[in-house]
């Protein structure tokens, strides 16, 4: 006879245990795990399932009433769809919606929730193989939603929806990167124009106060072009400097490990949104996209390159941070386990750094959620 143990409900509490692996540090408060979006079904009410293929101009929707066959595709505007859902909810119908996450943010999702529907978002996936139309995608989403509501959890993997405040915080760090790209583009334009018309190489920061004085000998027409570019670059740099001051202010008074800059830390916090959203090290490791790919069959196992299925911005920051940690954190416990591989050669060292990027994400998660202190991880404070 088997005995089944029920897991207790997690609530915020002060746990007194040893700081090993994912256990909390002594006396540290750990946030409760955040469950992923799930559906709440009332069997006494009729249901309507909507598969939505969302575009900026229109939304293609396929509906299924209870367990009947899906209805014919129908095109809505965003306002028409929200009003349609609001009307059904007022009539006592349970409305479930699913859409793929895209570049339009979560505006439609929030409007559907406000109208009374249960809305879910998934990462974009191949729904119909080589065939792709708006109608086919909406129908496939509707059928997947129906099977998911019936209990097949492999059909959909709803993602966590960030709050509006979390989106605003994340936008600050992304806008900083955008401004940097625009500055580089304008600077390169100046380099190209001077090379084309004057056959002269400009200094790296040609728009700076010192270098700008040296450009008076250039052709007057070319200098006029550079003057216009310089005005744009100076304005963008002023915006970026003000933005960086605001971002640094978020973590200025917080303790952080040496080698992890304030901009890097605030960017990681902004991209992750909430470190407490992850329940274990496997989830945060998978979020980085640094897990190895695998192609195994017939008793043979072949591990490939990383799958890159997570957040690319976080992955890039983690790899950069690992190189700094190897320099400034010689007692980092995770890195000490890989010293032999780090000394094997340049190729193996690069692969090991990528592997350490995943481990660094786990260590940062443990630190930011109170499961470990800097000393527990072998880190020195900045």
C-alpha positions in Angstrom: 0.0 0.0 0.0 1.4 3.4 -1.0 1.4 6.4 1.2 0.9 9.8 -0.3 2.1 12.9 1.5 0.4 16.2 0.8 2.7 19.2 0.3 1.9 22.1 2.7 0.9 25.5 1.4 3.9 27.8 1.2 3.6 31.1 3.0 6.1 33.8 3.8 8.0 32.7 6.9 11.4 32.9 8.6 13.1 29.6 8.0 16.0 28.5 10.2 18.0 26.0 8.2 21.4 25.6 6.7 22.2 27.6 3.5 22.8 24.5 1.3 21.7 24.3 -2.3 18.3 26.0 -2.5 17.6 26.1 1.2 17.2 29.6 2.8 20.0 31.2 4.8 19.6 31.3 8.5 16.9 33.6 9.6 16.2 34.9 6.1 12.6 35.5 4.8 11.9 33.7 1.6 9.0 34.7 -0.6 6.4 32.1 -1.4 6.5 30.4 -4.8 4.3 32.1 -7.5 2.1 29.6 -9.3 1.8 29.9 -13.1 -1.5 31.0 -14.6 -4.2 28.3 -14.3 -7.9 28.2 -15.3 -10.8 28.2 -12.8 -13.7 26.2 -14.2 -17.2 26.3 -12.9 -18.9 23.1 -14.2 -22.4 24.6 -13.7 -21.8 27.3 -16.3 -21.5 27.0 -20.1 -18.0 27.7 -21.5 -16.7 29.5 -24.6 -13.1 29.0 -25.7 -11.5 31.5 -28.0 -8.3 31.0 -29.9 -7.0 34.4 -30.9 -4.5 35.2 -33.7 -3.7 38.8 -32.9 -2.6 41.4 -35.4 -2.3 45.2 -35.0 -5.2 45.9 -37.4 -7.5 43.0 -36.5 -7.9 39.8 -34.5 -8.8 36.5 -36.0 -10.9 34.4 -33.5 -12.1 30.9 -33.5 -14.7 30.0 -30.8 -15.7 26.6 -29.4 -18.8 26.2 -27.2 -18.3 23.6 -24.5 -17.1 20.5 -26.4 -18.8 21.1 -29.7 -16.9 21.5 -33.0 -15.1 24.9 -33.4 -17.1 27.6 -35.2 -16.0 29.3 -38.3 -13.2 31.9 -38.0 -14.4 35.4 -37.3 -12.5 38.7 -37.7 -12.8 41.3 -34.9 -11.3 44.7 -34.1 -9.9 44.9 -30.6 -12.8 47.0 -29.3 -15.4 44.6 -30.9 -13.7 41.5 -29.3 -13.7 43.1 -25.8 -17.3 44.1 -26.1 -18.2 40.6 -27.4 -16.5 39.0 -24.4 -18.1 41.4 -22.0 -21.6 40.6 -23.4 -21.0 36.8 -23.0 -19.8 37.2 -19.5 -22.9 39.2 -18.6 -25.0 36.4 -19.9 -23.3 33.9 -17.5 -20.9 32.3 -20.0 -17.3 31.4 -18.9 -15.0 32.8 -21.5 -11.4 31.4 -21.9 -9.0 33.1 -24.3 -5.5 32.2 -25.5 -3.1 34.1 -27.7 0.6 34.0 -28.5 2.8 36.6 -26.9 3.9 39.2 -29.5 5.1 42.7 -29.9 1.8 44.3 -29.0 2.4 43.8 -25.3 -0.3 42.8 -22.9 -2.9 45.4 -23.7 -5.5 43.0 -25.1 -4.9 40.5 -22.3 -5.6 43.2 -19.7 -8.7 44.4 -21.5 -10.1 40.8 -21.8 -9.5 40.2 -18.1 -11.2 43.4 -17.2 -14.2 42.3 -19.3 -14.5 39.1 -17.2 -12.6 36.5 -19.3 -9.8 34.2 -18.3 -7.0 35.1 -20.6 -3.7 33.2 -21.2 -0.6 33.9 -23.2 1.9 31.5 -24.5 5.2 31.8 -26.3 5.0 31.7 -30.1 5.1 28.1 -31.4 4.7 26.3 -34.7 1.0 25.5 -34.8 0.4 23.9 -38.2 3.8 22.8 -39.5 4.6 24.2 -42.9 1.1 25.7 -43.3 0.4 29.0 -41.7 -2.7 31.2 -42.1 -4.5 33.4 -39.6 -7.5 31.1 -39.6 -5.5 27.9 -39.1 -3.5 29.4 -36.3 -6.6 30.6 -34.5 -8.3 27.2 -34.9 -5.2 25.4 -33.6 -5.0 27.7 -30.6 -8.7 27.1 -29.8 -8.3 23.3 -30.0 -5.1 23.4 -27.8 -7.0 25.5 -25.3 -9.9 23.1 -25.2 -7.6 20.1 -24.5 -5.6 22.1 -21.9 -8.8 22.9 -20.0 -9.7 19.2 -20.1 -6.6 18.4 -18.2 -3.8 17.9 -20.9 -1.2 20.2 -19.5 1.2 19.5 -22.4 -1.0 21.4 -24.8 -0.3 24.9 -23.5 2.4 26.5 -21.3 1.0 29.9 -20.2 3.6 32.5 -19.3 3.7 34.8 -16.4 2.2 38.3 -17.2 4.3 41.1 -15.7 2.5 43.9 -13.9 2.4 47.4 -15.5 4.9 48.6 -13.0 7.3 45.8 -13.8 7.0 46.6 -17.5 7.8 50.3 -16.9 10.9 49.3 -14.9 12.0 46.9 -17.6 11.5 49.6 -20.3 14.0 51.9 -18.6 16.9 49.4 -19.1 15.8 48.5 -22.6 15.5 52.2 -23.6 19.1 52.7 -22.4 20.3 50.1 -24.8 18.2 51.6 -27.6 19.8 55.0 -27.1 23.2 53.5 -27.2 22.5 51.9 -30.5 21.3 55.2 -31.9 24.4 57.0 -30.7 26.6 54.4 -32.4 24.7 54.6 -35.6 25.0 58.4 -35.8 28.7 58.3 -34.9 29.4 55.7 -37.6 27.5 57.8 -40.1 29.9 60.7 -39.3 32.9 58.4 -39.8 31.6 57.2 -43.1 30.8 60.7 -44.5 34.3 62.1 -43.6 36.0 59.0 -45.1 33.9 59.4 -48.3 34.4 63.2 -48.8 37.7 63.9 -47.1 39.6 60.6 -47.0 40.3 61.3 -43.3 39.8 59.1 -40.3 38.0 60.7 -37.4 38.8 59.9 -33.7 36.6 57.5 -31.9 34.5 60.2 -30.1 34.8 62.9 -32.7 31.8 64.8 -31.2 33.5 65.3 -27.9 34.6 68.8 -26.8 38.3 68.3 -27.3 38.1 66.4 -30.6 35.5 68.7 -32.1 37.9 71.7 -31.9 40.4 69.7 -34.1 37.8 69.3 -36.9 37.7 73.0 -37.9 40.1 72.3 -40.8 37.6 69.9 -42.6 35.6 70.9 -45.6 32.9 73.4 -44.6 30.1 71.4 -46.2 31.2 68.2 -44.4 31.6 70.1 -41.2 28.0 71.2 -41.5 26.8 67.6 -41.8 28.9 66.7 -38.7 27.4 69.6 -36.8 23.9 68.3 -37.3 24.9 64.8 -36.3 26.8 66.1 -33.3 23.7 67.9 -32.0 21.7 64.7 -32.2 24.4 62.6 -30.5 24.8 65.2 -27.7 21.0 65.2 -27.1 20.8 61.4 -27.0 23.8 61.2 -24.6 22.1 63.6 -22.3 19.0 61.4 -22.3 21.0 58.3 -21.6 23.0 59.9 -18.8 19.8 61.0 -17.1 18.3 57.6 -17.5 21.4 55.9 -16.1 21.2 58.1 -13.0 17.6 57.0 -12.5 18.5 53.3 -13.0 21.5 53.4 -10.6 19.3 55.1 -8.0 17.2 51.9 -7.7 20.1 49.8 -6.4 22.5 52.4 -5.2 22.2 51.6 -1.5 21.9 47.8 -1.9 24.7 45.4 -1.2 26.1 43.7 -4.3 29.0 41.4 -5.2 32.2 42.8 -6.6 32.2 42.5 -10.4 28.5 43.0 -10.7 27.9 46.6 -11.7 24.9 48.7 -10.7 23.7 48.9 -14.3 24.0 45.1 -14.8 22.2 44.4 -11.5 19.3 46.8 -12.3 19.0 45.4 -15.8 18.8 41.8 -14.5 16.2 42.8 -12.0 14.2 44.6 -14.6 14.3 41.7 -17.1 13.5 39.0 -14.5 10.8 41.3 -13.0 10.6 39.2 -9.8 13.2 36.7 -8.7 10.6 35.0 -6.4 8.7 33.8 -9.5 11.1 30.8 -9.8 10.5 27.9 -7.5 13.8 26.1 -8.0 17.1 26.2 -9.7 15.9 24.3 -12.8 13.4 27.0 -13.6 15.8 29.9 -13.4 18.4 27.9 -15.3 15.9 27.2 -18.1 15.0 30.9 -18.2 18.5 31.8 -19.2 18.5 29.6 -22.3 21.9 28.2 -21.3 20.8 24.6 -20.9 22.5 22.2 -23.4 20.5 20.9 -26.3 20.1 17.1 -26.5 19.6 14.6 -29.3 19.5 11.1 -27.8 18.0 7.9 -29.2 18.6 4.2 -29.2 20.9 4.3 -26.1 23.1 7.0 -27.5 23.3 10.4 -25.9 24.5 13.5 -27.7 24.6 16.9 -26.0 24.7 19.9 -28.3 25.0 23.6 -27.9 22.8 25.6 -25.6 19.1 25.8 -26.7 18.9 29.7 -26.4 15.2 29.4 -25.5 15.2 31.8 -22.7 15.7 35.6 -22.3 18.5 36.6 -24.6 19.2 39.9 -22.8 19.7 38.1 -19.5 21.9 35.5 -21.2 24.2 38.2 -22.6 24.5 40.0 -19.3 25.3 36.7 -17.4 28.1 35.7 -19.8 29.7 39.2 -19.5 29.3 39.0 -15.7 31.0 35.6 -15.5 34.2 37.0 -17.1 34.2 39.7 -14.5 33.5 37.3 -11.7 36.5 35.1 -12.8 38.6 38.2 -12.3 37.2 39.8 -9.2 35.7 36.8 -7.3 38.5 34.2 -7.1 36.7 32.4 -4.2 33.4 32.0 -6.1 32.5 28.5 -5.0 30.7 27.5 -8.3 33.7 28.6 -10.4 36.2 26.7 -8.2 34.5 23.4 -9.2 35.4 24.2 -12.9 39.0 25.3 -12.5 40.3 22.3 -14.4 38.1 23.1 -17.5 39.0 26.8 -17.3 42.7 25.9 -17.8 42.2 23.4 -20.7 42.4 26.0 -23.4 40.6 29.0 -25.0 37.8 26.9 -26.6 37.0 24.9 -23.5 37.2 28.1 -21.4 34.5 29.8 -23.5 32.2 26.8 -23.2 32.8 26.7 -19.5 32.0 30.4 -19.1 28.6 29.8 -20.8 28.0 26.9 -18.4 28.9 29.1 -15.5 26.5 31.8 -16.8 23.6 29.4 -16.0 25.1 28.7 -12.5 25.5 32.4 -12.0 21.8 32.9 -12.6 21.1 30.2 -10.0 23.4 31.9 -7.5 21.9 35.3 -8.1 18.4 33.8 -7.6 19.5 32.3 -4.3 21.0 35.6 -3.2 18.1 37.9 -4.4 15.5 35.6 -2.7 17.3 35.3 0.6 18.3 31.7 0.2 22.0 32.5 0.5 24.3 35.4 1.5 27.3 36.7 -0.4 29.5 34.8 2.0 27.6 31.6 1.4 28.4 31.9 -2.3 32.0 32.8 -1.9 31.5 36.4 -3.1 33.1 39.6 -1.8 30.9 42.6 -1.5 31.6 45.6 -3.8 
